[in-house]
């Protein structure tokens, strides 16, 4: 007869502690929101504090107790959270977290800047320090079309934002990074060490039947249509090589991208979470040209047994194995990507082996590791340590 599970005192404390979740904003259904949904699944009764939120943006957060700030009214009026960024640091600091023992923030911008109660433990799952404030300032100014006459004002604001970001990092007891690249950036910018836990892959992707590679006909790309994702590069290569390419997603660049697309490029629009796995599973390969801190798309593709052709920078270096689960190209140029596509056409990948590799990034593994790190933080920084 198996021995009954007897929880440790740490596990018991983690179950009964009063925990609050914090997010920057909840306005799209991207990788950060998928990770947030897993945190909510671990602690379903925990309230979720955020600056602004769009109703039912993520199906796995519909039952969450989402509490927004006074910016919600302006967000409903304006429809864009980016416009409200200058107001967010102060508003985040106004969030009342009294009575909570543990604060778990999921942050790539302002969420980690909350002011925790003096006796609370603050753990931050960090997707990246604010890239537009620290390392991609000029690219973001170009991407969002900021007029030249207004750029000095914006840069002055970003300088102040960097100062606030540095100061607010001191309010975090434990940092968890989503990739080795993010961990290096946290150390370089904040002077802090962190544990690396890659983003989670939902179980639905592992349940999708594997499809033999010879039955797959089209390449696939998934994501938001914003400049740094480089869908334009994929379309350029598909046009030049006459490759079948299916693109899933949406965003403000859609009109420009559709205008570029040749006859072999198909736009599927936004696809439901239930329909996405079958698209991954039927693709020859998933193309991922963005320089991302982590990137959930390559993980989801591999869980479906599909190889990934990715830019060899950022978080994909942690999750894609060259020659086994995918292929890297060196630069965001048509020549580099076309060379990788031609090389890929001569290679064979084992779908079952790709899926097995991806299992280490499952949502179950993610939840276990997150709970373990929160428990460690509670033991190290809890009331006893603070008293």
N, C-alpha and C positions, 0 to 999 in steps of 0.2 A: 504494500500500500504506500503510495507516495507521501512524502512528508509534507504537511500543510505549510503554506507560505506564511512566514512570520516576519512582518515588516520591521525594519530597523527603526530606531527612534528618529533618525533623520527623515526616513520616508513618512513616518507618522506626522512629523512636524510640517513637512511639505504639503501633506494632504489637508491639514487643518489651518494652515496659515492663511491670513487675509491678504490676497494677492490682487494687484491691479495690472492690467495691460495698458500700454501706451503706444500709439502709432503717430507718425507725422501727419498723415491724412489718408483717407480711404476714398479715392475717387476713380481708380482704375482697377482692373483685375490682372495685375502683373505679378512678377515673382515675389515682390515684397508682401503683397496681399496673400499669396499662397502660403508663405511662411507664417504670416500672422494668423491665418486660418488654422494652421497646425498648433500654434500656441493656444488659440482659443479652444481647440479640441482637447488639449491637456488640462486646461482649467476653464471649463465651459461656464462656470458660474461667476468668473471674474469679470468685472466691468471693463469695458474697453474705451479708454479716453483718447480722443483725437481732436485735431483742430477743426476739420470739416469732413463730411462724409456724404457720399452719394448713395441714395437708397438702393438696397439690393444689388450693390456693385459686385459682390462676390457671394455665390450661392451658399458657401459654407460659413458665412458670417451673418446670415439672415436672422439667426436666433440669438446673436450676440447682443448684450446690453451695451450699445454704443452711445457714448456720451460726448457730444460735441461742445465747442466753445461759442463765445459770442460772435465769432466770425461766420458761423453757419448761415446767418441771415444774409450776409454779404455774398457768400458763396452761391446761395440760391439765386440771388439777384444777378450776379455777374457770370456765373457758370464756369469760372476758371479759378482753380486754387492758386495758380502761379502768381496771379495779380496780388494775392494776399500775403505772399511770402514776407514782405517787409514788416508786416504786423504780427507774424507768427511767434517770434521769440518771446515777446512780452506776453502774449496770450497763453503760450505754453506754460510760462512761469506762474500764471494765475490759476492753473488747474489745481483744485483742492484735493490732495491725496492723504489728508489726515485720516488716521485709523487703519491704514494699510501697513502690513509688516514687510511686504516685498513688492517692489515695482519692477516689472519686466517690460522694457521698452524695445520696440522693433523700429529701428531708425536708420535713415540715410540722409536726414536733414535736421529737423528741429525737435523730434520726439524725445531724444535723450536729454534735452535741456530742461525737463521738468525739475521742480524743486521738491525732492523727497522729504518726508518727515525725518526729523533728526534720528529717530530710532529705527528707520526702515532701511532695507537693503535694496540697492538699485543695480539690477543686471541689465545690460544693454546688448541685444542681438543686433550688431552693427552691419548693415549692408555696405556701407562705405562712409567715411567722413565726407561732408558735402563737396562733391567733385566740382560743381560750378563755382564754389567759393575758393577752393584751394588749387586745383590743377587744370581745370578746363574752362577758365573764365572767358577767354577770348572765343573759344569754340561755341560756348553757349550764347554769347552776345551775337555771334554770327548766325547761329542756328535759329534764334528767336527773332532775328531781324531788328535788333535794337538800333535805332537811328544814331548816327555818329555824334550828333549834337547832344545826345542824352547819355552817352557812354561814360563820361566823366562822373556824372551823378550816380550811375549804376555801380561803377567801380568803387566809388567812395562808400556806397552802401555795402558792397561786398567786403570791403576792408573792415568795416565795423562788424559785419556778420562773422568774419574770421575771428575777431577778438572775442565775440560772444561765444562762438563755437569752442574755442580753447578753454574759456572759463567754465562753460557748462560741462565739459568733459570731466572736470574734477568732481562732478556730482555723481559719477558712475563708479560703483564699487568694483564690478567685474564686467569686462568687455568680452563678448563672444563675436568672432569674425566669421563671415560666411565664406571666406577663401583665404589662401595664403597671401594673395595680393592685398586684400583688405587688411589683414593682420599687419603686413609690412607698412601700410599707409597709416594705420592706427599708431604704430610705434613711431613712425617718422613725424607725424603731425602732433599727436597727443603725448608722446613719450610714455606710452602704456603698452604692456604686453596683453595678449589675448589668446583664448582657446579658439581653434578653428572647427566649426561645425557647418558643413556645406548645406545648402537649402534642401528642403524635402521634396521627394517625388511621391505623389498620391498613389495609392494602391491600384486605382483604376488603370494606370498605365502598365502595370505588371500583369494585369488580368487579360489584356488584349491578346488574341491569338497571334502567334508568330506567322508571318507570311514569307514563303521562299523568295529569295532575292531575285530569281529569274522572273517572278510574276510582278515585279515592281517596275513602274515605267517613268514616274515623274520625280523630280527633286522637290523639296519642300522648304519653305522658310516661314517662320512664325514670329510675330512680335508687333510692337507699336510702330506706326509709320512716323518716325522722327529721324532727323538727319544722322545722328551718330550711329543708328542701327545699320546704316549703309545698305538698305534695300536697293538703292540706285546701282550699286556695284553688282549686285546679283542680277538685276535686269540687264545691265550692260553685257555681262558675260553670257546670259541666256540668249540674248539677241545675237551675239557674235558667233556662238557655237550652235545655235538652233536647238538648245536643250529645253525639254519640257520642264517648266517651273511653276509650281503652285504656291501662291502667297496667301497666308492667313493673317488677318489682323485689320487694323484701321488706325486712322490718325490724320493729323492736319496735312501731311505730305501726300495723301492718297491721290489727289488730282494730278500732281506732278509725276508721280510714279506711274499712274495709268497712262499718261501721255507718252512716257518713255517706252512702255512695254510693247514688244513685238508679238507676233501671232502665237508663239510657243509659251507665253506667260499667261497664267490664269489667276485671277483674284477671286478668293472665296469669301472675303469679308470676315467679320468676326464669327467664330465657331464656338459652340457650347462646349463646356468641359467634357460632356459625355461623348461628343462626336470627335473631339481632337485625337484621342488615342488611335482610332482607326486610320486617320490621316497620317499620323506618324508611322504606323506599322506598314502602310502601303507605299511609303516613299523609298526611293533608291538610296537617298541620303538626305539628311537635314543640313542645310547651309546656314552657317552662323558667322557672319563677317564682322560683328561688333566687338569692340574691346570692352567687355563687361567685367565688373568686379567678381561676379559669380556666374550667373546665367542659368536659369531653370530650364530653358528650352533644350539644350544639349542633354541634360539629365533625363528629361521626359522622353526624348527620342531614343536614348539608349535603353530605357526601361521597356520600350516597345520593340527592342531588338534591331533598331535602325542606326547605322553608322552616322557619324557627324563629320562634316568638313568645316573646320573652324579656323578663325584667326588664332595663331599660336601665341596669344597674349591673354593675360587676365585669368579669371577663374576657370576657364575651360582647360587650362594646363593642369589643374587639380583633378579633373573629372574625366577627361578623354585620354585614352591610351593610344598613342601613335601606332598605327598599323594593326591594332587589335580591335579597338572600338571606333576608330575614326582616323582622320588625317588632318594635319595642320598646314596652313599656308602662312607665309612670313609677313606679308604687307597687305594693306588695304588698297591693292591695285588690281586692275583687270588681268594683267600679265601673271601676277602671283596666283590669283584664284583660278585662272584658266589652266595653269600648269598643274595645280592640285586636282582639278576636275579630270584632266587627261590622265594623270597618274592613278586616280581613283578607278577609272574605267578598266584598268589592268589588274586590279586587286580583287581579292575575295574576302568577305567578312562573314563570320559565323553569328547568326542572329541570337542563338541561345547563349553563346559566350558573351555577347554584348549585354544581354539582359542580366546575366549572372553578375557581371561586373557592376551593373547599376544597382543591385540589391543593397549594397552598402549605403546607398543614399535614400533608402525608402523612408516613408513618413514615420514608420515604427521606430527605425533606428534614430531618426531625428528627435522624436519625442523622448526616447530613452536618454539620449545624450544631453538634451536641454534640461530635463528634470534633474539629471545628475549634477550638472553645473550650477543650477539654482540651489540645489541642496548644499553643495560645497560652499556657495556664497553665503547661504544662511548660517552655516556652521562657522564660517570665518568672520563674517561681518554682522551677525545678528545681535540681538539685544545684549546678550552676555558679553560679547566682544566690545560693545560700545559703552557698557556701564563701567 
